[in-house]
Amino acid sequence: MKLACAQESLAKGLSVVRPAVATRSTLPITQNVLLATDSGRLRLSATDLEIALSCWISAAIEEEGMTTVPARLFQDLVSSLPPERVQLLLPPRSRTLRLTCARNEATLGSMDAEDFPPIPAVQSDAAIRLDRAALKTAIAHVVFAAATDDSRPVLTGVHFLMEGNTLTLAAADGFRLAVYRLSLEDTVPERIEIIVPARALTELGRLLGDGDGPLEMMVNPNRSSVLFRLTGKDAEIEMVAQLKQGAFPNYAQLIPKDHTTRAVVDAKEFLRETKIAAIFARDGSGIVRLQIQPGEELTPGRLAISARAEEVGDNHGEIDAQVEGEASKIAFNSKYLQDVLSVLNEGKVALETKGPSQPGVIRPVGSDAYVHVVMPMFVQW
């Protein structure tokens, strides 16, 4: 293998695939990155057997070939090089990759590319086109609500439901539920229901960035893998993720159909007061108490946010609220409240409750695309 490419392109490509490099594995080669010539370009690939990332960058290919090198070492080296042409040379039957850039020379021990785990090929009759900005927003609104422990593996993923021209993403961890709906550019020919690992979506959201190139999604017929393909000016990126198997909870029945109290508040003010209360909640089991009080003729309604910790102190803050219904109170985990308010930090949000023992619902005002349900915490008032 013999080729040359720009240092900036190589460094960027390595940063793209690095999250898929295994950190702990009984298969040492998964801690390497695959370098392979492919149709006049250089393909960089990494996999931890759950997700696989590939990035194609421009390169001047003199001799075809492929190899694998330690990912961390190679990325650290390339990112430290000057912005000049990088030349890579792997002589036939050699296990040593030579790198030269400007006045720098380095050698890296490699492992045979034939031993690198094959990246699953996702074949589908039709690719689903997605809007990059819309999907990035949807991911940000739901992925944090997925479970982080493996006691119920399906809950560590995000449920995708594609039907007609609508895509619905949902995540739940047993204490909260986030649901986001967005429109598809095209109508899907059949109903598609899959569970994508939350970690894969977190990385996808990072890759979507601020670009505006095409984004395609493909699911293989047996619903075991999903592929996301991003095409940009300087590179092409593909992510393949192994889907979670199992039945996702019927979350529609978990969303309360009615409420006795509805308070509309400024999202930024609500988040600010919640962060202040969370300082005291750290020593009080993470509990933040909310009390909703309707307004009178000349007085606006209010939402009081408080927290207290025995032998430490307490905090009480208030913000104006447009209140419909009766006075109410409810307590939430401060982290859960901050998570949802952090993605709804613009405009107004509505908090709907039906008493201190019923789930609370948070929605953005003026949009029915998103709903967030949080289970209450039981406290002594």
Protein Blocks (a to p, Z undefined) as FASTA:
>chain_A
ZZdddfklmmmmmmmmmmmpcfbdcblklmpccdddeehiacddddehlaccdddddddd
fbgcdddddfklmmmmmmmpccddddddddehiabdcddehjaccddddddfklpccddd
dddfbdcdddfklmmmmmmmmmmmpcfbfkbmmlmpccdddehjaccddddehjaccddd
dddfbdcfbdcdddddfklmmmmmmmnmmafbdcdddddfklpaccdddddfkbccdddd
dddedddddfklmpcfbdfbdcdddfklmmmmmmmmmmmmmmnoopacdddddddfklcc
ddddddddehkbccddddddddehjdddddddfklmmmmmmmmmghjdddddebjkbccd
dddehiakbccddddddddZZ
